[in-house]
Amino acid sequence: MLGGFSSYIFRDRIGGEPWQLVLTFVLGALFLILGVISHRFIDEKNGRECFAYFAIQAALCLGCIWVSPVRGFFGILPLPLASQAVFLFSWRRALLGGVFLYFMTSMVYFPDYGWSGFWEAVMSYSPGYLFTIGFSFVTVDAVRGRIKAAKLSTDLETANTQLRVHAAQAEELATTRERNRLAREIHDGVGHYLT
């Protein structure tokens, strides 16, 4: 995000209209704020909320890219959203969302430079998108593995606790049986002796 907007700082001259600059910063700010506070209102189990969030964020992000008079680093603006899609959706939907963002970001060059600009953008942005989406899938697998390991650890601890309780009960039952056996032997032995 900051990389995209830093291109404004290091440029001597920014083309475009003033409204484009203002709208770019407004859309970028909304994109950033919504991304930061998203964890407060998105329930990962509710697919509709996740899809609505992704659609709004994609519109803000792509609007920011398309309106901006500066190109270049703005193509990496959707990378956090592509990564977040991997955490929110199934792998097919996440991949579809990432590919959509990738091609829509690359299409920004088509109106000015035609197909050659589009294909150049595709080649330029592909390492970033491939790395981000691939690394996100690996991270999701690691997080799911950690959650599964924690659940298994909790289940194992519960089973160990139950096993300790059952062992204590078995020991108490064995002690009671031994006492009863001794009591019978003493009773029978004393009874025979008295008889």
Secondary structure, DSSP 8 states (H G I E B T S, - for coil): -HHHHHHHHT-S---S-HHHHHHHHHHHHHHHHHHHHGGGT--TT-HHHHHHHHHHHHHHHHHHHHH-S--SGGGGTTHHHHHHHHHHS-HHHHHHHHHHHHHHHHGGGHHHHHHHHHHHHHHHHHHHHHHHHHHHHHHHHHHHHHHHHHHHHHHHHHHHHHHHHHHHHHHHHHHHHHHHHHHHHHHHHHHHHH-
